[in-house]
Amino acid sequence: MAMSKAKYLPEELIIDIFYRLPVKSIGRCRCLSKHWRNFLSHPQFIKLHFNLHAHTQEEKLIIVTWLCELHTITLSHDILEDAFIDSISTKVDFQQLTHNWISVAGSCNGLVLVIDRENVQFFINPTTLEYHKFPVFDWALPPKTSCYMYGLGYDIVSDDYKVVSLSYRDTNNEILSNTYVDLYSVRKSHWETLGISPYDHSLTDRASGVLVNGALHWLACRSFEYSTAITAFDLSADKFLEVPGPIDLQDNCFMCNLATLKGCLCISTSLPRDINTVTFWIMKEYGVKESWTKFKIIEPSLDDSLSTLLCSITDDDDVLLDVDEEWVIYNLKENRRKDLLIDVNPITHEARTFVDSLVSPNFGNETEGSCIV
């Protein structure tokens, strides 16, 4: 009976199988034994597992609804076909936390930065339902009387997740305003104030930072020239740099928005003079001015001047557009559009993409949230 001799698989083969399993399956396998739970929760395994699956994971959306709940959205593979169901919505339910969310301010490696009505920041993993609550901090400006923007990214040099907070006084004066920079290190569980940004962010939309090439990007104004710039906060150097913009964009940046498209920095705009048109610039080689590539969507159904790119959806040239506060999926290759119908009403049309991952938002700190994958 040769089978009796092969009752158990070699541990090396089992480990190889674990690396190939999806995130949800890993969660179930953690219940096999204390030994496997420790191994499958080890930071080294989590990092290698994420790197193995990073480029094959299906992206999902995460939003805040009118009920101040977090919902994730899995899009149908046939979203541009005449399918009745466009998406599947799932509530992200942290049993220990009240549903009082107002913003999804960033995502990175399966982790998401969310803000509640009290301006308390939480670092969450929507898949494993772990969370990390940021400590109380003496902000550079009081949140109740100031405007805040956030960005989340990963610093590969220090192996740390960082959150950048930009704040300025909430006034209606059309003059330059100081923008203060606060930085949170997840590994250190520590906030620090970095001072005043060399750019003024008060004249642009309060958008979250766009993560590309290890930096968070915002549109801003040069403080002395009163001209627009694409600013990049380098997460390793903890300072602002400037990314060259497309030459024909000039000062129309104030009517644009930043996004990522297939991992590249992207600018989209719908100027009033360009009826039924959304214009894109994609920086195909990061930091190289000459690599900006321009293309347009010319579509009669885009019948207003408020169309902006929210995010890319798939590798098949599908992008998510906000058209007059309605979500539209548009295929750039085939020039086809479809209104996106979802079963929940978002509080804002700011969607974030994320992927399933095992990465813990506590990042070595004492666990604050549960893990129930």
Order of alpha helices (4+ residues) and beta strands (2+ residues): alpha-alpha-alpha-alpha-alpha-beta-beta-beta-beta-beta-beta-beta-beta-beta-beta-beta-beta-beta-beta-beta-beta-beta-beta-beta-beta-beta-beta-beta-beta-beta
